[in-house]
């Protein structure tokens, strides 16, 4: 869902600004992959920190 939202926002920005440069298009195509890879890497490398963060009580 997050990847689709990011692509939608980026596409809307490109449409609003009427800018269709190669750099923007590359960024639009590559950034979701990079974000997904980074998230997977964080989750896989530090499962204990993710679990402790999820189970930690929220202090306002």
C-alpha distance matrix in Angstrom:
0.0 3.8 5.5 5.2 6.2 8.7 10.0 10.5 12.3 14.3 15.3 16.4 18.3 20.0 20.9 22.3 24.3 25.4 25.1 24.3 25.7 25.1 24.0 21.2 20.1 20.3 18.4 15.5 15.5 16.3 14.5 11.0 13.2 15.3 12.7 11.4 15.1 16.2 13.9 15.1 18.6 18.6 17.6 20.0 22.8 22.9 22.0 24.8 23.7 20.2 21.9 24.5 22.1 20.2 23.6 25.3 26.4 25.1 28.1 28.0
3.8 0.0 3.8 5.5 5.1 6.2 8.7 9.8 10.6 12.3 14.1 15.2 16.5 18.4 19.8 20.9 22.6 24.0 23.3 22.8 23.8 23.3 21.7 18.9 18.4 18.4 15.9 13.6 14.1 14.3 11.8 8.7 11.4 12.8 9.8 9.4 13.2 13.6 11.6 13.6 16.7 16.5 16.1 18.8 21.1 21.2 20.7 23.5 21.9 18.6 20.9 23.2 20.4 19.1 22.8 24.0 25.2 23.6 26.4 26.2
5.5 3.8 0.0 3.8 5.4 5.2 6.3 8.6 10.0 10.7 12.2 14.2 15.4 16.6 18.3 19.9 21.3 22.3 21.2 20.2 21.0 20.2 18.8 16.3 15.3 15.1 13.0 10.5 10.5 10.9 9.0 5.6 8.4 10.4 8.4 7.9 11.5 12.7 11.6 13.2 16.2 16.7 16.7 18.9 21.3 22.0 21.9 25.0 23.5 20.5 23.0 25.4 22.9 21.9 25.6 26.9 28.4 27.0 29.7 29.5
5.2 5.5 3.8 0.0 3.8 5.4 5.1 6.1 8.6 9.9 10.4 12.1 14.2 15.3 16.2 18.1 20.0 20.7 20.2 19.2 20.7 20.2 19.4 16.5 15.1 15.8 14.2 11.0 11.2 12.8 11.4 8.4 11.2 13.7 12.0 11.5 15.1 16.5 15.3 16.8 19.8 20.5 20.2 22.4 24.9 25.5 25.2 28.2 26.9 23.7 25.9 28.4 25.8 24.4 28.0 29.4 30.6 29.0 31.7 31.3
6.2 5.1 5.4 3.8 0.0 3.8 5.5 5.0 6.1 8.5 9.8 10.4 12.2 14.2 15.1 16.3 18.3 19.6 19.4 19.1 20.7 20.9 19.7 16.4 15.9 16.9 14.6 11.6 12.9 14.3 12.1 9.8 13.2 14.8 12.6 13.0 16.6 17.2 15.9 18.1 20.9 20.9 20.9 23.6 25.8 25.9 25.7 28.4 26.6 23.5 25.8 27.9 24.9 23.7 27.3 28.2 29.1 27.1 29.6 28.7
8.7 6.2 5.2 5.4 3.8 0.0 3.8 5.4 5.2 6.1 8.5 9.9 10.6 12.3 14.2 15.3 16.6 18.0 17.2 16.9 17.9 17.9 16.4 13.2 13.1 13.8 11.1 8.5 10.3 11.3 8.8 7.2 11.0 12.1 10.1 11.4 14.7 15.1 14.5 17.0 19.4 19.5 20.2 22.7 24.5 24.9 25.3 28.0 26.0 23.2 26.0 27.8 24.8 24.2 27.9 28.6 29.7 27.7 29.9 29.2
10.0 8.7 6.3 5.1 5.5 3.8 0.0 3.8 5.5 5.1 6.0 8.4 9.8 10.4 12.1 14.1 15.3 16.0 15.2 14.3 15.7 15.5 14.7 11.5 10.5 11.7 10.0 6.5 8.0 10.1 8.9 7.5 10.8 12.7 11.8 12.7 15.8 16.9 16.7 18.7 21.1 21.8 22.5 24.6 26.6 27.4 27.7 30.7 29.0 26.2 28.9 31.0 28.2 27.4 31.2 32.1 33.3 31.3 33.7 32.9
10.5 9.8 8.6 6.1 5.0 5.4 3.8 0.0 3.8 5.5 5.1 6.0 8.5 9.8 10.4 12.0 14.2 15.0 15.1 14.8 16.9 17.5 17.0 13.4 12.7 14.6 13.0 9.5 11.4 13.9 12.5 11.1 14.6 16.4 15.1 15.9 19.2 20.1 19.6 21.7 24.3 24.7 25.1 27.5 29.5 30.0 30.1 32.9 31.1 28.1 30.6 32.6 29.6 28.6 32.2 33.1 33.9 31.7 34.0 32.9
12.3 10.6 10.0 8.6 6.1 5.2 5.5 3.8 0.0 3.8 5.5 5.1 6.1 8.6 9.8 10.4 12.2 13.9 13.9 14.4 16.3 17.3 16.2 12.5 12.9 14.8 12.5 9.7 12.5 14.4 12.3 11.7 15.5 16.5 14.9 16.5 19.7 19.9 19.6 22.2 24.4 24.4 25.2 27.8 29.5 29.8 30.2 32.7 30.5 27.7 30.4 32.1 28.8 28.1 31.8 32.2 32.9 30.4 32.3 31.0
14.3 12.3 10.7 9.9 8.5 6.1 5.1 5.5 3.8 0.0 3.8 5.4 5.1 6.2 8.6 9.9 10.7 12.0 11.1 11.2 12.7 13.6 12.4 8.7 9.2 11.3 9.1 6.4 9.8 11.7 10.1 10.5 14.0 14.9 14.1 16.1 18.8 19.2 19.5 22.0 23.9 24.3 25.5 27.8 29.3 30.0 30.7 33.4 31.2 28.7 31.7 33.4 30.2 29.9 33.6 34.0 35.0 32.6 34.5 33.3
15.3 14.1 12.2 10.4 9.8 8.5 6.0 5.1 5.5 3.8 0.0 3.8 5.4 5.1 6.1 8.6 10.0 10.2 10.1 9.7 12.2 13.3 13.2 9.5 9.0 11.9 10.9 7.7 10.3 13.2 12.6 12.6 15.7 17.3 16.9 18.3 21.1 22.0 22.3 24.4 26.5 27.2 28.1 30.3 32.0 32.9 33.4 36.3 34.3 31.6 34.5 36.3 33.3 32.7 36.4 37.0 37.9 35.6 37.6 36.4
16.4 15.2 14.2 12.1 10.4 9.9 8.4 6.0 5.1 5.4 3.8 0.0 3.8 5.4 5.0 6.0 8.5 9.6 10.6 11.5 14.3 16.1 15.9 12.1 12.3 15.3 13.9 11.1 14.0 16.6 15.4 15.4 18.8 20.1 19.2 20.8 23.8 24.3 24.3 26.7 28.9 29.1 30.0 32.5 34.2 34.6 35.1 37.7 35.5 32.8 35.5 37.1 33.9 33.2 36.8 37.2 37.7 35.1 36.9 35.4
18.3 16.5 15.4 14.2 12.2 10.6 9.8 8.5 6.1 5.1 5.4 3.8 0.0 3.8 5.4 5.1 6.1 8.3 8.5 10.2 12.4 14.6 13.8 10.1 11.4 14.3 12.5 10.5 14.0 16.1 14.7 15.5 18.9 19.5 18.8 21.0 23.7 23.8 24.2 26.9 28.6 28.8 30.1 32.6 33.9 34.3 35.2 37.6 35.2 32.8 35.7 37.1 33.8 33.5 37.1 37.2 37.8 35.1 36.6 35.0
20.0 18.4 16.6 15.3 14.2 12.3 10.4 9.8 8.6 6.2 5.1 5.4 3.8 0.0 3.8 5.5 5.3 5.8 5.4 6.5 9.1 11.5 11.4 7.9 8.8 12.2 11.3 9.5 12.7 15.2 14.7 15.9 18.8 19.7 19.7 21.8 24.1 24.6 25.4 27.8 29.4 30.0 31.5 33.6 35.0 35.8 36.8 39.5 37.2 34.8 37.9 39.4 36.2 36.0 39.7 40.0 40.8 38.2 39.9 38.4
20.9 19.8 18.3 16.2 15.1 14.2 12.1 10.4 9.8 8.6 6.1 5.0 5.4 3.8 0.0 3.8 5.6 5.0 6.9 8.2 11.6 14.1 14.8 11.4 11.7 15.3 14.8 12.5 15.3 18.3 17.8 18.5 21.5 22.8 22.5 24.3 26.9 27.6 28.1 30.4 32.3 32.9 34.0 36.2 37.8 38.6 39.3 42.0 39.8 37.2 40.0 41.7 38.5 37.9 41.6 41.9 42.5 39.9 41.6 39.9
22.3 20.9 19.9 18.1 16.3 15.3 14.1 12.0 10.4 9.9 8.6 6.0 5.1 5.5 3.8 0.0 3.8 5.5 8.0 10.5 13.5 16.5 16.5 13.2 14.3 17.7 16.7 14.8 18.0 20.5 19.5 20.4 23.6 24.5 23.8 25.9 28.6 28.9 29.2 31.9 33.7 33.9 35.1 37.6 39.0 39.4 40.2 42.6 40.2 37.7 40.5 41.9 38.5 38.1 41.7 41.7 42.0 39.2 40.5 38.6
24.3 22.6 21.3 20.0 18.3 16.6 15.3 14.2 12.2 10.7 10.0 8.5 6.1 5.3 5.6 3.8 0.0 3.8 5.3 8.7 11.0 14.4 14.3 11.4 13.2 16.5 15.5 14.4 17.8 20.0 19.2 20.7 23.7 24.2 23.9 26.4 28.7 28.8 29.6 32.3 33.7 34.0 35.6 38.0 39.1 39.7 40.8 43.2 40.7 38.5 41.5 42.7 39.4 39.3 42.9 42.8 43.3 40.5 41.7 39.8
25.4 24.0 22.3 20.7 19.6 18.0 16.0 15.0 13.9 12.0 10.2 9.6 8.3 5.8 5.0 5.5 3.8 0.0 3.8 6.5 9.5 13.0 13.9 11.3 12.4 15.9 15.9 14.6 17.5 20.1 20.0 21.5 24.2 25.0 25.2 27.4 29.6 30.1 31.1 33.5 35.0 35.6 37.2 39.3 40.5 41.4 42.5 45.2 42.8 40.5 43.6 45.0 41.8 41.6 45.3 45.4 46.1 43.3 44.8 43.0
25.1 23.3 21.2 20.2 19.4 17.2 15.2 15.1 13.9 11.1 10.1 10.6 8.5 5.4 6.9 8.0 5.3 3.8 0.0 3.8 6.0 9.5 10.2 8.1 9.5 12.9 12.9 12.4 15.2 17.5 17.6 19.5 22.0 22.5 23.1 25.5 27.3 27.8 29.1 31.5 32.7 33.5 35.3 37.2 38.2 39.4 40.7 43.4 41.1 39.0 42.2 43.6 40.5 40.6 44.3 44.4 45.3 42.7 44.2 42.7
24.3 22.8 20.2 19.2 19.1 16.9 14.3 14.8 14.4 11.2 9.7 11.5 10.2 6.5 8.2 10.5 8.7 6.5 3.8 0.0 3.8 6.7 8.4 6.7 6.9 10.3 11.3 10.7 12.8 15.4 16.2 18.1 20.1 21.0 22.1 24.1 25.7 26.6 28.2 30.1 31.3 32.6 34.3 35.9 37.1 38.5 39.8 42.7 40.7 38.5 41.7 43.4 40.5 40.5 44.3 44.6 45.8 43.5 45.1 43.9
25.7 23.8 21.0 20.7 20.7 17.9 15.7 16.9 16.3 12.7 12.2 14.3 12.4 9.1 11.6 13.5 11.0 9.5 6.0 3.8 0.0 3.8 5.4 5.4 6.3 8.7 10.0 10.7 12.6 14.3 15.4 18.0 19.5 19.9 21.5 23.7 24.8 25.6 27.6 29.5 30.3 31.7 33.7 35.1 36.0 37.6 39.2 42.1 40.0 38.2 41.5 43.2 40.3 40.6 44.4 44.7 46.1 43.8 45.4 44.4
25.1 23.3 20.2 20.2 20.9 17.9 15.5 17.5 17.3 13.6 13.3 16.1 14.6 11.5 14.1 16.5 14.4 13.0 9.5 6.7 3.8 0.0 3.8 5.5 5.1 6.1 8.5 9.8 10.6 12.0 13.9 16.5 17.3 17.8 19.9 21.9 22.6 23.7 25.9 27.5 28.1 29.8 31.9 33.0 33.8 35.8 37.4 40.5 38.6 36.9 40.2 42.0 39.4 39.8 43.6 44.0 45.7 43.7 45.5 44.7
24.0 21.7 18.8 19.4 19.7 16.4 14.7 17.0 16.2 12.4 13.2 15.9 13.8 11.4 14.8 16.5 14.3 13.9 10.2 8.4 5.4 3.8 0.0 3.8 5.4 5.1 6.1 8.5 10.0 10.4 11.5 14.7 15.7 15.5 17.4 19.9 20.5 21.1 23.5 25.3 25.7 27.1 29.5 30.7 31.2 33.0 34.9 37.7 35.7 34.1 37.6 39.2 36.6 37.2 40.9 41.1 42.9 40.8 42.5 41.7
21.2 18.9 16.3 16.5 16.4 13.2 11.5 13.4 12.5 8.7 9.5 12.1 10.1 7.9 11.4 13.2 11.4 11.3 8.1 6.7 5.4 5.5 3.8 0.0 3.8 5.5 5.0 6.0 8.7 9.9 10.3 13.0 14.8 14.9 16.2 18.7 19.9 20.5 22.3 24.4 25.3 26.4 28.5 30.0 30.9 32.3 33.9 36.7 34.6 32.8 36.2 37.7 34.9 35.3 39.0 39.3 40.8 38.6 40.3 39.4
20.1 18.4 15.3 15.1 15.9 13.1 10.5 12.7 12.9 9.2 9.0 12.3 11.4 8.8 11.7 14.3 13.2 12.4 9.5 6.9 6.3 5.1 5.4 3.8 0.0 3.8 5.4 5.0 6.3 8.6 10.1 12.1 13.5 14.5 16.1 17.9 19.2 20.4 22.1 23.7 24.9 26.5 28.2 29.5 30.7 32.4 33.7 36.8 35.0 33.0 36.2 38.1 35.5 35.5 39.3 39.9 41.6 39.6 41.6 40.8
20.3 18.4 15.1 15.8 16.9 13.8 11.7 14.6 14.8 11.3 11.9 15.3 14.3 12.2 15.3 17.7 16.5 15.9 12.9 10.3 8.7 6.1 5.1 5.5 3.8 0.0 3.8 5.4 5.2 5.9 8.2 10.8 11.3 11.9 14.2 16.0 16.6 17.9 20.1 21.5 22.2 24.1 26.0 27.0 28.0 30.0 31.5 34.7 33.0 31.2 34.5 36.5 34.0 34.3 38.1 38.7 40.6 38.9 40.9 40.5
18.4 15.9 13.0 14.2 14.6 11.1 10.0 13.0 12.5 9.1 10.9 13.9 12.5 11.3 14.8 16.7 15.5 15.9 12.9 11.3 10.0 8.5 6.1 5.0 5.4 3.8 0.0 3.8 5.5 5.2 5.5 8.7 10.0 9.9 11.5 13.9 14.9 15.6 17.6 19.5 20.3 21.6 23.7 25.1 26.0 27.6 29.2 32.1 30.2 28.4 31.8 33.5 30.9 31.3 35.1 35.5 37.3 35.5 37.3 36.9
15.5 13.6 10.5 11.0 11.6 8.5 6.5 9.5 9.7 6.4 7.7 11.1 10.5 9.5 12.5 14.8 14.4 14.6 12.4 10.7 10.7 9.8 8.5 6.0 5.0 5.4 3.8 0.0 3.8 5.8 5.9 7.4 9.6 10.7 11.6 13.4 15.2 16.2 17.5 19.4 20.8 22.1 23.6 25.2 26.6 28.0 29.2 32.2 30.4 28.2 31.4 33.3 30.6 30.6 34.4 35.0 36.6 34.8 36.8 36.3
15.5 14.1 10.5 11.2 12.9 10.3 8.0 11.4 12.5 9.8 10.3 14.0 14.0 12.7 15.3 18.0 17.8 17.5 15.2 12.8 12.6 10.6 10.0 8.7 6.3 5.2 5.5 3.8 0.0 3.8 6.0 6.8 7.6 9.6 11.3 12.2 13.5 15.4 16.9 18.0 19.5 21.4 22.7 23.8 25.4 27.3 28.3 31.6 30.2 27.9 31.0 33.3 30.9 30.8 34.5 35.5 37.4 35.9 38.2 37.9
16.3 14.3 10.9 12.8 14.3 11.3 10.1 13.9 14.4 11.7 13.2 16.6 16.1 15.2 18.3 20.5 20.0 20.1 17.5 15.4 14.3 12.0 10.4 9.9 8.6 5.9 5.2 5.8 3.8 0.0 3.8 5.7 5.4 6.3 8.8 10.1 10.7 12.3 14.4 15.5 16.5 18.5 20.2 21.1 22.4 24.4 25.7 29.0 27.5 25.6 28.9 31.0 28.8 29.0 32.8 33.6 35.8 34.4 36.6 36.6
14.5 11.8 9.0 11.4 12.1 8.8 8.9 12.5 12.3 10.1 12.6 15.4 14.7 14.7 17.8 19.5 19.2 20.0 17.6 16.2 15.4 13.9 11.5 10.3 10.1 8.2 5.5 5.9 6.0 3.8 0.0 3.9 5.4 5.0 6.1 8.5 9.8 10.4 12.2 14.1 15.2 16.4 18.3 19.8 20.9 22.4 23.8 26.8 25.0 23.1 26.4 28.3 25.8 26.1 29.9 30.5 32.5 31.0 33.1 33.0
11.0 8.7 5.6 8.4 9.8 7.2 7.5 11.1 11.7 10.5 12.6 15.4 15.5 15.9 18.5 20.4 20.7 21.5 19.5 18.1 18.0 16.5 14.7 13.0 12.1 10.8 8.7 7.4 6.8 5.7 3.9 0.0 3.8 5.5 5.1 6.0 8.5 9.9 10.5 12.2 14.1 15.4 16.4 18.1 19.8 21.2 22.0 25.2 23.7 21.3 24.3 26.6 24.2 24.0 27.8 28.8 30.7 29.4 31.8 31.8
13.2 11.4 8.4 11.2 13.2 11.0 10.8 14.6 15.5 14.0 15.7 18.8 18.9 18.8 21.5 23.6 23.7 24.2 22.0 20.1 19.5 17.3 15.7 14.8 13.5 11.3 10.0 9.6 7.6 5.4 5.4 3.8 0.0 3.8 5.5 5.1 6.0 8.5 9.9 10.5 12.1 14.2 15.4 16.2 18.0 19.9 20.9 24.3 23.2 21.1 24.1 26.6 24.7 24.6 28.3 29.5 31.8 30.8 33.4 33.8
15.3 12.8 10.4 13.7 14.8 12.1 12.7 16.4 16.5 14.9 17.3 20.1 19.5 19.7 22.8 24.5 24.2 25.0 22.5 21.0 19.9 17.8 15.5 14.9 14.5 11.9 9.9 10.7 9.6 6.3 5.0 5.5 3.8 0.0 3.8 5.5 5.1 6.1 8.5 9.9 10.4 12.2 14.2 15.2 16.2 18.1 19.7 22.8 21.4 19.7 23.1 25.1 23.2 23.7 27.3 28.2 30.6 29.6 31.9 32.3
12.7 9.8 8.4 12.0 12.6 10.1 11.8 15.1 14.9 14.1 16.9 19.2 18.8 19.7 22.5 23.8 23.9 25.2 23.1 22.1 21.5 19.9 17.4 16.2 16.1 14.2 11.5 11.6 11.3 8.8 6.1 5.1 5.5 3.8 0.0 3.8 5.5 5.1 6.1 8.6 9.8 10.6 12.3 14.2 15.3 16.5 17.7 20.7 19.0 17.0 20.4 22.3 20.1 20.4 24.1 24.9 27.2 26.0 28.3 28.7
11.4 9.4 7.9 11.5 13.0 11.4 12.7 15.9 16.5 16.1 18.3 20.8 21.0 21.8 24.3 25.9 26.4 27.4 25.5 24.1 23.7 21.9 19.9 18.7 17.9 16.0 13.9 13.4 12.2 10.1 8.5 6.0 5.1 5.5 3.8 0.0 3.8 5.5 5.1 6.1 8.5 9.9 10.6 12.1 14.1 15.5 16.1 19.5 18.4 16.1 19.0 21.5 19.7 19.5 23.1 24.5 26.9 26.1 28.9 29.5
15.1 13.2 11.5 15.1 16.6 14.7 15.8 19.2 19.7 18.8 21.1 23.8 23.7 24.1 26.9 28.6 28.7 29.6 27.3 25.7 24.8 22.6 20.5 19.9 19.2 16.6 14.9 15.2 13.5 10.7 9.8 8.5 6.0 5.1 5.5 3.8 0.0 3.8 5.4 5.1 6.1 8.6 9.9 10.4 11.9 14.1 15.3 18.8 18.0 16.2 19.3 21.7 20.3 20.7 24.1 25.4 28.2 27.7 30.3 31.3
16.2 13.6 12.7 16.5 17.2 15.1 16.9 20.1 19.9 19.2 22.0 24.3 23.8 24.6 27.6 28.9 28.8 30.1 27.8 26.6 25.6 23.7 21.1 20.5 20.4 17.9 15.6 16.2 15.4 12.3 10.4 9.9 8.5 6.1 5.1 5.5 3.8 0.0 3.8 5.5 5.1 6.2 8.6 9.9 10.5 12.1 13.9 16.9 15.5 14.1 17.6 19.5 17.9 18.7 22.2 23.0 25.8 25.2 27.6 28.6
13.9 11.6 11.6 15.3 15.9 14.5 16.7 19.6 19.6 19.5 22.3 24.3 24.2 25.4 28.1 29.2 29.6 31.1 29.1 28.2 27.6 25.9 23.5 22.3 22.1 20.1 17.6 17.5 16.9 14.4 12.2 10.5 9.9 8.5 6.1 5.1 5.4 3.8 0.0 3.8 5.4 5.2 6.2 8.5 10.0 10.7 11.6 14.7 13.4 11.3 14.6 16.8 15.0 15.4 18.9 20.1 22.8 22.3 24.9 26.0
15.1 13.6 13.2 16.8 18.1 17.0 18.7 21.7 22.2 22.0 24.4 26.7 26.9 27.8 30.4 31.9 32.3 33.5 31.5 30.1 29.5 27.5 25.3 24.4 23.7 21.5 19.5 19.4 18.0 15.5 14.1 12.2 10.5 9.9 8.6 6.1 5.1 5.5 3.8 0.0 3.8 5.5 5.2 6.0 8.4 10.1 10.5 14.1 13.8 11.8 14.5 17.3 16.3 16.4 19.6 21.3 24.2 24.3 27.2 28.6
18.6 16.7 16.2 19.8 20.9 19.4 21.1 24.3 24.4 23.9 26.5 28.9 28.6 29.4 32.3 33.7 33.7 35.0 32.7 31.3 30.3 28.1 25.7 25.3 24.9 22.2 20.3 20.8 19.5 16.5 15.2 14.1 12.1 10.4 9.8 8.5 6.1 5.1 5.4 3.8 0.0 3.8 5.6 5.2 5.9 8.4 10.1 13.4 12.9 12.0 15.0 17.3 16.6 17.5 20.5 21.7 25.0 25.1 27.7 29.3
18.6 16.5 16.7 20.5 20.9 19.5 21.8 24.7 24.4 24.3 27.2 29.1 28.8 30.0 32.9 33.9 34.0 35.6 33.5 32.6 31.7 29.8 27.1 26.4 26.5 24.1 21.6 22.1 21.4 18.5 16.4 15.4 14.2 12.2 10.6 9.9 8.6 6.2 5.2 5.5 3.8 0.0 3.8 5.6 5.3 5.9 8.0 10.8 9.6 8.8 12.2 13.9 13.0 14.3 17.3 18.2 21.5 21.6 24.0 25.7
17.6 16.1 16.7 20.2 20.9 20.2 22.5 25.1 25.2 25.5 28.1 30.0 30.1 31.5 34.0 35.1 35.6 37.2 35.3 34.3 33.7 31.9 29.5 28.5 28.2 26.0 23.7 23.6 22.7 20.2 18.3 16.4 15.4 14.2 12.3 10.6 9.9 8.6 6.2 5.2 5.6 3.8 0.0 3.8 5.7 5.5 5.6 9.0 8.7 6.9 9.6 12.2 11.7 12.2 15.1 16.7 20.0 20.5 23.3 25.3
20.0 18.8 18.9 22.4 23.6 22.7 24.6 27.5 27.8 27.8 30.3 32.5 32.6 33.6 36.2 37.6 38.0 39.3 37.2 35.9 35.1 33.0 30.7 30.0 29.5 27.0 25.1 25.2 23.8 21.1 19.8 18.1 16.2 15.2 14.2 12.1 10.4 9.9 8.5 6.0 5.2 5.6 3.8 0.0 3.8 5.7 6.0 9.6 10.5 9.6 11.6 14.3 14.6 15.1 17.5 19.3 22.8 23.7 26.5 28.7
22.8 21.1 21.3 24.9 25.8 24.5 26.6 29.5 29.5 29.3 32.0 34.2 33.9 35.0 37.8 39.0 39.1 40.5 38.2 37.1 36.0 33.8 31.2 30.9 30.7 28.0 26.0 26.6 25.4 22.4 20.9 19.8 18.0 16.2 15.3 14.1 11.9 10.5 10.0 8.4 5.9 5.3 5.7 3.8 0.0 3.8 6.3 8.9 9.3 9.8 12.2 14.0 14.5 15.9 18.1 19.3 22.9 23.8 26.2 28.5
22.9 21.2 22.0 25.5 25.9 24.9 27.4 30.0 29.8 30.0 32.9 34.6 34.3 35.8 38.6 39.4 39.7 41.4 39.4 38.5 37.6 35.8 33.0 32.3 32.4 30.0 27.6 28.0 27.3 24.4 22.4 21.2 19.9 18.1 16.5 15.5 14.1 12.1 10.7 10.1 8.4 5.9 5.5 5.7 3.8 0.0 3.8 5.5 5.5 6.6 8.9 10.2 10.9 12.7 14.6 15.6 19.3 20.3 22.7 25.2
22.0 20.7 21.9 25.2 25.7 25.3 27.7 30.1 30.2 30.7 33.4 35.1 35.2 36.8 39.3 40.2 40.8 42.5 40.7 39.8 39.2 37.4 34.9 33.9 33.7 31.5 29.2 29.2 28.3 25.7 23.8 22.0 20.9 19.7 17.7 16.1 15.3 13.9 11.6 10.5 10.1 8.0 5.6 6.0 6.3 3.8 0.0 3.8 5.5 5.1 6.2 8.6 9.8 10.6 12.2 14.1 17.7 19.2 22.0 24.6
24.8 23.5 25.0 28.2 28.4 28.0 30.7 32.9 32.7 33.4 36.3 37.7 37.6 39.5 42.0 42.6 43.2 45.2 43.4 42.7 42.1 40.5 37.7 36.7 36.8 34.7 32.1 32.2 31.6 29.0 26.8 25.2 24.3 22.8 20.7 19.5 18.8 16.9 14.7 14.1 13.4 10.8 9.0 9.6 8.9 5.5 3.8 0.0 3.8 5.4 5.1 6.1 8.5 9.9 10.5 11.9 15.7 17.6 20.1 23.1
23.7 21.9 23.5 26.9 26.6 26.0 29.0 31.1 30.5 31.2 34.3 35.5 35.2 37.2 39.8 40.2 40.7 42.8 41.1 40.7 40.0 38.6 35.7 34.6 35.0 33.0 30.2 30.4 30.2 27.5 25.0 23.7 23.2 21.4 19.0 18.4 18.0 15.5 13.4 13.8 12.9 9.6 8.7 10.5 9.3 5.5 5.5 3.8 0.0 3.8 5.5 5.1 6.0 8.6 9.9 10.3 14.0 15.3 17.5 20.3
20.2 18.6 20.5 23.7 23.5 23.2 26.2 28.1 27.7 28.7 31.6 32.8 32.8 34.8 37.2 37.7 38.5 40.5 39.0 38.5 38.2 36.9 34.1 32.8 33.0 31.2 28.4 28.2 27.9 25.6 23.1 21.3 21.1 19.7 17.0 16.1 16.2 14.1 11.3 11.8 12.0 8.8 6.9 9.6 9.8 6.6 5.1 5.4 3.8 0.0 3.8 5.5 5.1 6.2 8.6 9.9 13.3 14.3 17.1 19.6
21.9 20.9 23.0 25.9 25.8 26.0 28.9 30.6 30.4 31.7 34.5 35.5 35.7 37.9 40.0 40.5 41.5 43.6 42.2 41.7 41.5 40.2 37.6 36.2 36.2 34.5 31.8 31.4 31.0 28.9 26.4 24.3 24.1 23.1 20.4 19.0 19.3 17.6 14.6 14.5 15.0 12.2 9.6 11.6 12.2 8.9 6.2 5.1 5.5 3.8 0.0 3.8 5.4 5.1 6.1 8.4 11.9 13.8 16.8 19.7
24.5 23.2 25.4 28.4 27.9 27.8 31.0 32.6 32.1 33.4 36.3 37.1 37.1 39.4 41.7 41.9 42.7 45.0 43.6 43.4 43.2 42.0 39.2 37.7 38.1 36.5 33.5 33.3 33.3 31.0 28.3 26.6 26.6 25.1 22.3 21.5 21.7 19.5 16.8 17.3 17.3 13.9 12.2 14.3 14.0 10.2 8.6 6.1 5.1 5.5 3.8 0.0 3.8 5.5 5.2 5.8 9.6 11.7 14.2 17.4
22.1 20.4 22.9 25.8 24.9 24.8 28.2 29.6 28.8 30.2 33.3 33.9 33.8 36.2 38.5 38.5 39.4 41.8 40.5 40.5 40.3 39.4 36.6 34.9 35.5 34.0 30.9 30.6 30.9 28.8 25.8 24.2 24.7 23.2 20.1 19.7 20.3 17.9 15.0 16.3 16.6 13.0 11.7 14.6 14.5 10.9 9.8 8.5 6.0 5.1 5.4 3.8 0.0 3.8 5.6 5.2 8.5 9.5 12.1 14.8
20.2 19.1 21.9 24.4 23.7 24.2 27.4 28.6 28.1 29.9 32.7 33.2 33.5 36.0 37.9 38.1 39.3 41.6 40.6 40.5 40.6 39.8 37.2 35.3 35.5 34.3 31.3 30.6 30.8 29.0 26.1 24.0 24.6 23.7 20.4 19.5 20.7 18.7 15.4 16.4 17.5 14.3 12.2 15.1 15.9 12.7 10.6 9.9 8.6 6.2 5.1 5.5 3.8 0.0 3.8 5.6 8.2 9.3 12.8 15.2
23.6 22.8 25.6 28.0 27.3 27.9 31.2 32.2 31.8 33.6 36.4 36.8 37.1 39.7 41.6 41.7 42.9 45.3 44.3 44.3 44.4 43.6 40.9 39.0 39.3 38.1 35.1 34.4 34.5 32.8 29.9 27.8 28.3 27.3 24.1 23.1 24.1 22.2 18.9 19.6 20.5 17.3 15.1 17.5 18.1 14.6 12.2 10.5 9.9 8.6 6.1 5.2 5.6 3.8 0.0 3.8 6.4 9.0 12.2 15.2
25.3 24.0 26.9 29.4 28.2 28.6 32.1 33.1 32.2 34.0 37.0 37.2 37.2 40.0 41.9 41.7 42.8 45.4 44.4 44.6 44.7 44.0 41.1 39.3 39.9 38.7 35.5 35.0 35.5 33.6 30.5 28.8 29.5 28.2 24.9 24.5 25.4 23.0 20.1 21.3 21.7 18.2 16.7 19.3 19.3 15.6 14.1 11.9 10.3 9.9 8.4 5.8 5.2 5.6 3.8 0.0 3.8 6.4 8.9 12.3
26.4 25.2 28.4 30.6 29.1 29.7 33.3 33.9 32.9 35.0 37.9 37.7 37.8 40.8 42.5 42.0 43.3 46.1 45.3 45.8 46.1 45.7 42.9 40.8 41.6 40.6 37.3 36.6 37.4 35.8 32.5 30.7 31.8 30.6 27.2 26.9 28.2 25.8 22.8 24.2 25.0 21.5 20.0 22.8 22.9 19.3 17.7 15.7 14.0 13.3 11.9 9.6 8.5 8.2 6.4 3.8 0.0 3.8 6.2 9.6
25.1 23.6 27.0 29.0 27.1 27.7 31.3 31.7 30.4 32.6 35.6 35.1 35.1 38.2 39.9 39.2 40.5 43.3 42.7 43.5 43.8 43.7 40.8 38.6 39.6 38.9 35.5 34.8 35.9 34.4 31.0 29.4 30.8 29.6 26.0 26.1 27.7 25.2 22.3 24.3 25.1 21.6 20.5 23.7 23.8 20.3 19.2 17.6 15.3 14.3 13.8 11.7 9.5 9.3 9.0 6.4 3.8 0.0 3.8 6.3
28.1 26.4 29.7 31.7 29.6 29.9 33.7 34.0 32.3 34.5 37.6 36.9 36.6 39.9 41.6 40.5 41.7 44.8 44.2 45.1 45.4 45.5 42.5 40.3 41.6 40.9 37.3 36.8 38.2 36.6 33.1 31.8 33.4 31.9 28.3 28.9 30.3 27.6 24.9 27.2 27.7 24.0 23.3 26.5 26.2 22.7 22.0 20.1 17.5 17.1 16.8 14.2 12.1 12.8 12.2 8.9 6.2 3.8 0.0 3.8
28.0 26.2 29.5 31.3 28.7 29.2 32.9 32.9 31.0 33.3 36.4 35.4 35.0 38.4 39.9 38.6 39.8 43.0 42.7 43.9 44.4 44.7 41.7 39.4 40.8 40.5 36.9 36.3 37.9 36.6 33.0 31.8 33.8 32.3 28.7 29.5 31.3 28.6 26.0 28.6 29.3 25.7 25.3 28.7 28.5 25.2 24.6 23.1 20.3 19.6 19.7 17.4 14.8 15.2 15.2 12.3 9.6 6.3 3.8 0.0
